[in-house]
């Protein structure tokens, strides 16, 4: 499955994109079992709120969609993920509000620029790759 055999190196960070509840339910169970130094979620573009309760992640990056045909991000969805992260000790990074000109909209959420970074696990805290259950399509 991996070029390094049955144990993930201490420098490997693994992530997935999650835009909504459907993708959270499809992708986060597998991500939660991968024995990487950091497991992260890129919630970009964030189109819908989702629940983090049953998943083991270390970092969540949230942001709105940008470009000509962008779909607006709901501040309540961003706040919900931020609140879940702070409650569960997950590093939270808010990248942007998005829009046609995303830099113009900035990256402040409730008066603060959220730029938290995760603390990687050390090898003794990582699991053996044999224990991963990957769903078959």
C-alpha positions in Angstrom: 0.0 0.0 0.0 2.9 2.4 0.7 6.4 2.7 -0.6 7.8 2.6 3.0 6.2 -0.7 4.0 4.1 -1.3 7.1 5.0 1.7 9.2 4.4 5.3 8.3 7.5 7.5 8.6 7.3 10.2 11.3 7.3 13.0 8.8 4.1 11.9 6.9 1.0 14.1 7.2 -2.2 12.7 5.6 -5.3 14.7 4.7 -8.5 14.7 2.8 -10.9 17.3 1.4 -14.3 17.4 3.1 -16.9 19.9 1.7 -20.0 18.6 3.4 -21.6 15.9 5.5 -21.6 13.3 2.8 -17.9 13.5 2.2 -17.2 13.6 6.0 -19.1 10.3 6.4 -17.3 8.8 3.4 -13.7 9.9 4.0 -13.2 10.6 7.7 -13.5 7.0 9.1 -10.6 5.9 6.9 -8.5 9.0 7.6 -9.0 8.5 11.3 -7.3 5.1 11.2 -4.2 6.0 9.2 -1.1 6.0 11.4 0.3 9.3 10.2 2.1 12.0 12.2 -0.8 14.3 11.5 -4.2 13.6 10.1 -5.8 16.8 8.6 -9.0 17.9 6.9 -9.2 20.6 4.3 -12.8 21.8 4.5 -12.5 23.9 1.3 -14.8 24.8 -0.2 -16.9 24.5 3.0 -20.4 24.0 1.6 -22.1 22.5 4.7 -21.4 21.9 8.3 -20.4 18.5 9.5 -19.8 16.6 12.8 -16.2 15.8 14.0 -17.3 13.8 17.0 -16.4 10.3 15.9 -13.2 11.1 14.1 -9.5 11.3 15.0 -8.1 14.3 13.3 -5.3 16.7 14.3 -5.9 19.7 12.1 -8.8 21.3 10.2 -8.3 23.9 7.6 -11.6 25.7 6.6 -12.3 28.2 3.9 -14.7 29.5 1.4 -14.7 28.9 -2.4 -13.1 31.5 -4.6 -13.3 32.4 -8.3 -16.0 33.5 -10.8 -18.6 31.0 -9.9 -17.9 30.7 -6.1 -20.5 29.5 -3.7 -20.7 31.6 -0.5 -19.6 30.0 2.8 -21.9 30.3 5.8 -20.2 32.0 8.8 -22.3 29.6 11.0 -20.7 26.6 9.3 -17.2 28.0 9.9 -18.0 28.8 13.6 -19.4 25.3 14.1 -16.2 23.7 12.9 -14.1 26.1 14.9 -16.1 25.4 18.1 -15.9 21.7 17.5 -12.1 22.0 17.0 -11.5 24.1 20.2 -13.7 21.7 22.2 -11.8 18.6 20.9 -8.3 20.1 21.0 -8.0 20.0 17.2 -5.9 22.8 15.6 -8.0 25.1 13.5 -6.9 27.2 10.6 -9.3 29.6 8.8 -7.9 30.3 5.4 -10.3 32.6 3.7 -13.9 33.7 3.3 -13.7 33.2 -0.5 -15.5 35.1 -3.1 -14.6 36.5 -6.5 -11.7 38.4 -4.9 -10.9 36.3 -1.7 -8.1 38.5 -0.4 -10.5 41.4 -0.3 -12.7 39.5 2.1 -9.9 38.6 4.4 -9.6 35.7 6.9 -10.9 37.0 10.2 -13.5 35.1 12.0 -15.1 36.9 14.9 -12.3 39.4 15.1 -9.5 36.8 15.1 -7.2 35.2 12.5 -7.3 31.5 13.3 -3.8 30.1 12.3 -3.4 27.1 14.6 -1.0 24.3 13.6 -1.1 20.7 14.8 1.5 19.0 17.0 2.7 15.9 15.1 2.6 12.5 16.9 5.9 10.8 17.5 6.5 7.3 16.2 5.6 5.6 19.5 2.1 7.1 19.2 1.5 5.9 15.7 -0.3 2.7 14.8 0.8 -0.2 12.5 -0.6 0.1 9.0 -1.9 -3.5 9.3 -4.6 -2.3 11.6 -6.2 0.0 9.0 -9.6 -1.0 7.6 -10.2 0.4 4.2 -13.7 0.2 2.8 -14.1 -1.4 -0.6 -16.1 0.4 -3.2 
